[in-house]
Amino acid sequence: LVMEVRGNSPAASSGLKSGDVILQFNGVTVEDDAHLVNIVKLTEVGSRVSLVVLRDRSPQSVHLHLAEWTGE
């Protein structure tokens, strides 16, 4: 579950919204939040990735470029 999307983040630019549920990351079904974190860690910064999210009970495709986490 996406809890928050920060203003100038890649997530915001891609159209991800608070409340979205990430179902797939680059074609891999996301089992839980720990699984998603591991998949993201294995993906190169700067990569363009595709997500399938559940929004308002409807699957949506989202594309974004991964950026380095700044901790802000």
Backbone as CSV, one residue per row, in Angstrom:
resi,resn,N_x,N_y,N_z,CA_x,CA_y,CA_z,C_x,C_y,C_z
1,LEU,0.848,-1.179,0.000,0.000,0.000,0.000,0.890,1.237,0.000
2,VAL,0.675,2.126,-0.924,1.416,3.385,-0.976,0.808,4.308,0.076
3,MET,1.619,4.652,1.062,1.127,5.485,2.160,1.239,6.977,1.849
4,GLU,2.326,7.352,1.168,2.574,8.764,0.899,3.376,8.903,-0.387
5,VAL,3.071,9.922,-1.158,3.843,10.243,-2.358,4.354,11.669,-2.181
6,ARG,5.664,11.810,-2.183,6.276,13.126,-1.965,6.279,13.951,-3.251
7,GLY,6.140,15.246,-3.097,5.960,16.187,-4.181,6.788,16.040,-5.435
8,ASN,8.096,16.127,-5.344,8.946,16.110,-6.537,9.619,14.765,-6.754
9,SER,9.021,13.703,-6.274,9.617,12.369,-6.372,9.292,11.710,-7.712
10,PRO,10.069,10.683,-8.081,9.723,9.909,-9.276,8.328,9.288,-9.165
11,ALA,7.940,8.912,-7.956,6.605,8.341,-7.754,5.524,9.357,-8.121
12,ALA,5.703,10.592,-7.678,4.729,11.639,-8.002,4.702,11.906,-9.503
13,SER,5.872,11.959,-10.118,5.948,12.211,-11.563,5.283,11.112,-12.371
14,SER,5.310,9.883,-11.839,4.732,8.750,-12.561,3.222,8.669,-12.417
15,GLY,2.682,9.388,-11.435,1.247,9.324,-11.211,0.836,8.396,-10.089
16,LEU,1.800,7.808,-9.363,1.441,6.994,-8.196,0.695,7.864,-7.203
17,LYS,-0.278,7.271,-6.512,-1.077,8.024,-5.557,-1.132,7.296,-4.229
18,SER,-1.274,8.078,-3.185,-1.480,7.511,-1.862,-2.719,6.617,-1.907
19,GLY,-2.606,5.411,-1.370,-3.714,4.462,-1.402,-3.591,3.412,-2.488
20,ASP,-2.703,3.634,-3.475,-2.463,2.611,-4.500,-1.863,1.369,-3.846
21,VAL,-2.209,0.212,-4.366,-1.624,-1.051,-3.920,-0.779,-1.575,-5.071
22,ILE,0.518,-1.771,-4.835,1.418,-2.246,-5.886,1.272,-3.754,-6.017
23,LEU,0.787,-4.192,-7.181,0.559,-5.614,-7.447,1.736,-6.258,-8.159
24,GLN,2.367,-5.503,-9.074,3.500,-6.029,-9.848,4.569,-4.955,-9.992
25,PHE,5.820,-5.416,-9.997,6.969,-4.550,-10.225,7.784,-5.185,-11.333
26,ASN,7.814,-4.552,-12.499,8.534,-5.083,-13.669,8.135,-6.524,-13.975
27,GLY,6.856,-6.809,-13.913,6.356,-8.132,-14.270,6.396,-9.156,-13.157
28,VAL,6.971,-8.802,-12.003,7.049,-9.723,-10.867,5.908,-9.417,-9.905
29,THR,5.119,-10.441,-9.571,4.029,-10.259,-8.617,4.605,-9.972,-7.239
30,VAL,4.139,-8.898,-6.621,4.617,-8.485,-5.306,3.845,-9.259,-4.243
31,GLU,4.584,-10.008,-3.421,3.969,-10.838,-2.387,3.626,-10.046,-1.132
32,ASP,4.508,-9.148,-0.741,4.291,-8.313,0.445,5.290,-7.160,0.406
33,ASP,5.239,-6.294,1.422,6.100,-5.110,1.389,7.588,-5.458,1.441
34,ALA,7.965,-6.483,2.193,9.377,-6.888,2.253,9.856,-7.386,0.888
35,HIS,9.001,-8.108,0.190,9.337,-8.595,-1.150,9.550,-7.412,-2.095
36,LEU,8.675,-6.423,-2.035,8.817,-5.239,-2.887,10.135,-4.524,-2.600
37,VAL,10.466,-4.355,-1.329,11.723,-3.691,-0.969,12.905,-4.444,-1.569
38,ASN,12.896,-5.765,-1.482,13.989,-6.566,-2.043,14.084,-6.425,-3.557
39,ILE,12.949,-6.425,-4.239,12.954,-6.268,-5.698,13.536,-4.903,-6.074
40,VAL,13.108,-3.873,-5.365,13.593,-2.520,-5.659,15.101,-2.439,-5.424
41,LYS,15.584,-3.035,-4.336,17.024,-3.011,-4.036,17.854,-3.665,-5.136
42,LEU,17.281,-4.650,-5.816,18.002,-5.364,-6.869,17.922,-4.666,-8.228
43,THR,17.172,-3.570,-8.291,16.973,-2.849,-9.547,17.895,-1.637,-9.584
44,GLU,18.572,-1.458,-10.696,19.553,-0.384,-10.837,18.899,0.992,-10.814
45,VAL,19.506,1.908,-10.057,19.052,3.296,-10.022,19.094,3.843,-11.438
46,GLY,18.051,4.564,-11.819,17.951,5.118,-13.166,17.167,4.242,-14.122
47,SER,16.881,3.010,-13.692,16.111,2.095,-14.544,14.677,2.583,-14.695
48,ARG,14.121,2.351,-15.865,12.695,2.614,-16.090,11.964,1.325,-15.766
49,VAL,11.013,1.396,-14.849,10.290,0.203,-14.417,8.799,0.384,-14.653
50,SER,8.121,-0.744,-14.772,6.666,-0.713,-14.922,6.043,-1.313,-13.671
51,LEU,4.964,-0.716,-13.257,4.211,-1.187,-12.101,2.776,-1.433,-12.526
52,VAL,2.149,-2.386,-11.873,0.701,-2.528,-11.950,0.204,-2.252,-10.544
53,VAL,-0.667,-1.269,-10.428,-1.212,-0.905,-9.126,-2.724,-1.073,-9.145
54,LEU,-3.265,-1.319,-7.979,-4.712,-1.379,-7.824,-5.155,-0.036,-7.273
55,ARG,-5.997,0.649,-8.043,-6.497,1.962,-7.646,-8.007,1.964,-7.831
56,ASP,-8.712,2.227,-6.761,-10.180,2.239,-6.819,-10.710,0.944,-7.428
57,ARG,-10.140,-0.183,-6.988,-10.553,-1.533,-7.409,-10.283,-1.836,-8.878
58,SER,-9.448,-1.020,-9.505,-9.142,-1.221,-10.917,-7.624,-1.233,-11.120
59,PRO,-7.085,-2.255,-11.832,-5.644,-2.264,-12.089,-5.248,-1.150,-13.060
60,GLN,-4.139,-0.491,-12.748,-3.619,0.596,-13.575,-2.139,0.337,-13.835
61,SER,-1.654,0.677,-15.017,-0.227,0.581,-15.333,0.437,1.925,-15.078
62,VAL,1.613,1.866,-14.467,2.379,3.066,-14.143,3.833,2.798,-14.522
63,HIS,4.500,3.790,-15.082,5.921,3.661,-15.428,6.686,4.767,-14.716
64,LEU,7.865,4.411,-14.194,8.681,5.420,-13.528,10.159,5.084,-13.644
65,HIS,10.983,6.085,-13.398,12.439,5.909,-13.362,12.853,5.892,-11.897
66,LEU,13.584,4.850,-11.503,14.050,4.766,-10.126,15.135,5.801,-9.878
67,ALA,15.026,6.465,-8.747,16.037,7.437,-8.342,16.619,7.003,-7.005
68,GLU,17.782,7.521,-6.696,18.429,7.213,-5.421,17.608,7.806,-4.290
69,TRP,17.447,7.027,-3.215,16.720,7.498,-2.034,17.598,8.497,-1.297
70,THR,17.056,9.684,-1.031,17.826,10.715,-0.345,17.499,10.770,1.134
71,GLY,16.463,10.055,1.555,16.082,10.051,2.957,15.251,11.246,3.359
72,GLU,14.861,12.046,2.423,14.053,13.231,2.722,12.607,12.989,2.420
